[in-house]
Amino acid sequence: MSVEIAIQNPGDLDTQRLYALLKLRTHVFIVEQRSSYPDLDGLDLAEGTVHLSAWEDGELLCTVRILDVHGEDPHIGRVATKLEARGRGLAGMLMERAVDVCRTDARIHLGAQTQLEGWYGKFGFERCGEDFDDDGIMHLPMIRKAVAASA
């Protein structure tokens, strides 16, 4: 079976796909990680939001959300992989695509769980501040600096 990568604006998401994205995030962040926070933050359908997802045989395996994708300071977040699909490199594949979807001159931001600092570093992200507690889970701010234009 092959994995389908979808890159969709809010208007391109049908109800079933949006529901699958929200269900996976709820299971990973709220149930698995026991973090009670408002995942439905009003930004999933906002202008400038893009959802990347990996699907196999009609089943959602992994998702990533980008806010303000065409701006100078987009934010990558909500990186979630179904438990049974972990270890297959799907999140890495989506992260590479997420970086590619953003402008090359953008400063891409994200809040990483502290134990994932090295993993996000593989995609060019660097720590840009102190650790912080985000609903009981330690995080750190990271940034991927804009690629300098070649002369």
N, C-alpha and C positions, 0 to 999 in steps of 0.2 A: 504494500500500500504506500502511496506517496502522500506527502504532506503538502497541503495547499496553504500558501501564505496569502492572506487578505490584508489589503491596506484600504481602509474605508473612512470616509468622512461621515459625520452623523447622519446626514440625509441618505447615505447609501446603505445604512444598516436596516435590515428588516427587523421586525419585532422579535422573531425567533433568535436571530444572531445577537441582538442587543441583550435579550434575556439570558442567553448562554454566557456572554461576557460578564454580566453583573452577577450571575450565579457562581461562576468560577471565582471571581474576586471575593465574593462573600464567603465562600467556603475556605479559601486560602487565608485571607486576612482576618476575618472575624471568627470563623470556627476554628481552623487549625492554629492560628497564632493567638487566639483568645484576646483579640484587640477590638474593643467596642469603640467604633468611630463611625462618623457619617460618610460611608463610601459613596452614597448617592449625594454628591456635592453640587449638583447642578452644572457640572462642567463636561459631562459625557456628550451632551448635545450642543455644546457651545460652538460658535463659529471659531475656526482655527484649530479645533480638536481633530485628531486623527487616531483611529484605532487600528492596531496591527494585531493579527491573530493567526494562529497556526491550527489548521483543521485536518483531521484524518478520518476518512469514511464518515463524514458528517458530524464528527465529534470535536468539540473545542478542546485543544490541548494546552494552549498558552496564549497569553494576551499582553499587550503593552499599550499604554495610552500616551499620546503626545499632546500637550497643550500649547497653543500659540505657535503651531508648527512653522508658519511662514514668517514669524517675527524674529527680532534680533536675539531674544532670550527665551527660546522654547524650553519647556519642562517635560522630561520623560518621567513617567511614573506608572503606578499600578501594574508592575511587572509580576505576573502570576502564572504559574505552571501547575497543571493538574498533577497530583501526587504520583499517579501511575505513569505519567509521561516524563518525569524528571530524569535527568542523566542522559538525555538524548540530544542535548545541544540546542533545543528549540528556543529557549530564552535568549541564548547567544545569537542565534540566527535572527530573531526579531530585533534584538538590540542593534545589530549591524545595520539592519534595514531602517530602523528608527533614526539612527544617526544619518544615514544616507538621505532620508526623506526631508530632514531639516536643511536649511540653507547652509552653504559651506562657510559663510561669514558669520554664522550664529554662534553665540555662547550658550551651549546646551547645559541646562541645570538638572539635577536630580537629588533626591534625598535617599541615600542608601542605608540599608541596615549595616551596622558596623562590621559584621563578619563578612560582608560582601564587597568591602573596599577594594581588595585586590582583583576580584572578578570584574568590577566595573572599570578598573584601571586598564584592563585588556582592550577596552573600547576607547581609550584616550581620556578617561575622566580622572580628575585629580581632586583631592580633598581641598576645600576652600573655606573651612571653618571648624569650629569645635563640635564635638559630639552633642547630641540633644536627645531627650526622651520624647518619643512620639507614641503616645498611648501605651506606654509600658514597654516599648521596644526601642533600644538604643539605635540611633541613626547618626549619619554625618552628612553635611552638605558636600556635593561634588559638582564640578564644572568641567566641561570639555570646551576648551578655548577655541575661538574661531580660527579657521585655517587661513593663514596669511595668503593674500593674492600674490601670484607669481608675477615677476616683472617681465 
